[in-house]
Amino acid sequence: MSALIDYRHVRPEEATAEKELFELLEALSRHGILRFFTALTGGLPDAGLIVARGLNSEASRTAVQNIVTLLSALGRVPPQDFSRFMDAVSLATQNVERKTEAPHDGVGDPPGITGAYRLLQDDALWRALGPLLDGLKAFGESLAKGAPPRTPPPREPLL
């Protein structure tokens, strides 16, 4: 009699998934992540108590409510507007950094009365300042109007 052949039919997609799973486990082990989660799982009851105690403070509840409020406010801003705003903030920050790296060398006169008058007549300056002034006005009106009534944070523990 002949010896039995050890044959296991493997579909190509299964072989790929097994290979990728093995590579994932190897990478997690190599970077210490697997060891970390193993240690965390071993200390889970104590770690859970530490997290629960931290979340049950008044400051943590307030922080969670503030984060939810911030995220809901960001949810009302269209992505293209937020992207344009962040690009403008980035450009302004870079401009300020450039100006602080190369401070004014003292050459030139202060604007004086005629220079200030020329600044008041500068259309490009007013086109740039207009949206900022409108935004500050809306911000001030919103602060003066007061915050809408919100439900107070729960006093019972989160966990």
C-alpha positions in Angstrom: 0.0 0.0 0.0 1.1 3.5 -0.6 1.4 6.2 2.0 -1.4 8.7 2.4 -0.8 12.2 1.0 -1.4 15.0 3.4 -3.3 17.5 1.3 -5.3 20.5 2.3 -7.2 22.4 -0.2 -6.7 26.2 0.3 -8.5 28.8 -1.7 -6.3 31.7 -2.7 -8.3 34.3 -0.7 -8.1 32.2 2.4 -4.3 31.8 2.0 -4.0 35.6 1.6 -6.1 36.3 4.7 -4.1 33.8 6.8 -0.9 35.3 5.6 -2.0 38.8 6.4 -3.3 37.8 9.8 0.1 36.2 10.6 1.9 39.3 9.4 -0.4 41.5 11.6 0.4 39.3 14.7 4.1 39.5 13.9 4.0 43.3 13.6 2.0 43.7 16.8 4.4 41.5 18.6 7.5 43.2 17.2 6.3 46.6 18.3 5.3 45.5 21.8 1.6 46.2 21.2 0.6 42.6 21.7 2.6 42.5 25.0 0.9 45.8 26.1 -2.6 44.4 25.5 -1.7 41.1 27.2 -0.6 43.0 30.3 -3.6 45.3 30.1 -5.9 42.3 29.9 -4.2 40.8 33.0 -4.8 43.9 35.0 -8.2 44.7 33.6 -10.2 44.8 36.8 -7.8 47.2 38.4 -7.4 49.3 35.3 -11.1 49.5 34.9 -11.5 50.8 38.4 -8.9 53.5 37.8 -10.6 54.6 34.7 -14.0 54.6 36.3 -12.8 56.6 39.3 -11.2 59.1 36.9 -14.4 59.5 34.8 -16.7 59.9 37.9 -15.3 63.3 38.9 -17.1 66.5 38.2 -14.3 67.8 36.1 -14.4 64.7 33.8 -18.1 65.0 33.3 -17.7 68.7 32.4 -14.8 67.9 30.0 -16.9 65.3 28.3 -19.8 67.7 27.9 -17.5 70.4 26.6 -16.0 68.0 24.0 -19.5 67.0 22.9 -20.5 70.7 22.6 -17.3 71.4 20.5 -17.9 68.4 18.2 -21.6 69.4 17.7 -20.6 73.0 16.8 -17.9 71.7 14.4 -20.6 69.5 12.9 -22.5 72.5 11.8 -19.6 73.9 9.8 -19.3 72.7 6.2 -16.0 70.9 5.5 -15.0 73.3 2.7 -15.5 76.3 5.0 -13.6 74.8 7.8 -10.8 73.8 5.4 -10.6 77.4 4.1 -10.6 78.8 7.6 -7.8 76.4 8.7 -5.8 77.3 5.6 -6.1 81.0 6.4 -5.1 80.4 10.0 -2.1 78.4 8.8 -1.0 81.1 6.4 -1.5 83.8 9.1 0.6 81.8 11.5 3.4 81.4 9.0 3.3 85.1 8.2 3.6 86.0 11.9 6.5 83.5 12.4 8.3 85.1 9.4 7.8 88.6 10.8 9.1 87.6 14.3 12.1 85.8 12.8 13.1 89.0 10.9 12.0 91.9 13.1 11.6 95.4 11.8 15.0 96.9 11.3 13.8 100.4 12.3 14.2 101.8 8.7 11.3 103.9 7.6 8.9 106.3 9.3 5.8 105.5 11.3 2.7 106.0 9.3 1.7 109.3 11.0 -1.6 111.1 10.2 -1.2 110.9 6.5 -0.2 107.3 6.6 -3.1 106.5 8.8 -5.4 108.3 6.3 -3.9 106.3 3.4 -4.6 103.1 5.4 -8.2 104.2 5.9 -8.5 104.6 2.1 -6.9 101.2 1.3 -9.6 99.0 -0.3 -7.6 95.8 -0.1 -7.1 96.3 3.6 -10.8 96.9 4.2 -11.7 93.8 2.1 -9.4 91.8 4.3 -10.6 93.4 7.6 -14.3 93.4 6.7 -15.0 89.6 7.3 -12.9 89.8 10.5 -14.9 92.7 11.8 -18.2 91.0 10.9 -17.0 87.9 12.7 -16.1 89.9 15.8 -19.4 91.6 15.7 -21.3 88.3 15.5 -19.1 86.9 18.2 -19.9 89.9 20.5 -23.6 89.7 19.8 -23.6 86.0 20.6 -21.8 86.6 23.9 -24.2 89.5 24.8 -27.3 87.4 24.0 -26.1 84.6 26.3 -25.9 80.9 26.0 -29.0 78.9 25.1 -30.3 76.9 28.0 -28.6 73.5 28.1 -29.3 70.5 30.1 -27.0 70.4 33.1 -24.5 67.6 33.2 -25.7 64.5 35.0 -24.8 64.2 38.6 -24.8 60.5 38.7 -21.6 58.6 37.8 -20.8 57.9 34.2 -20.0 54.2 34.8 
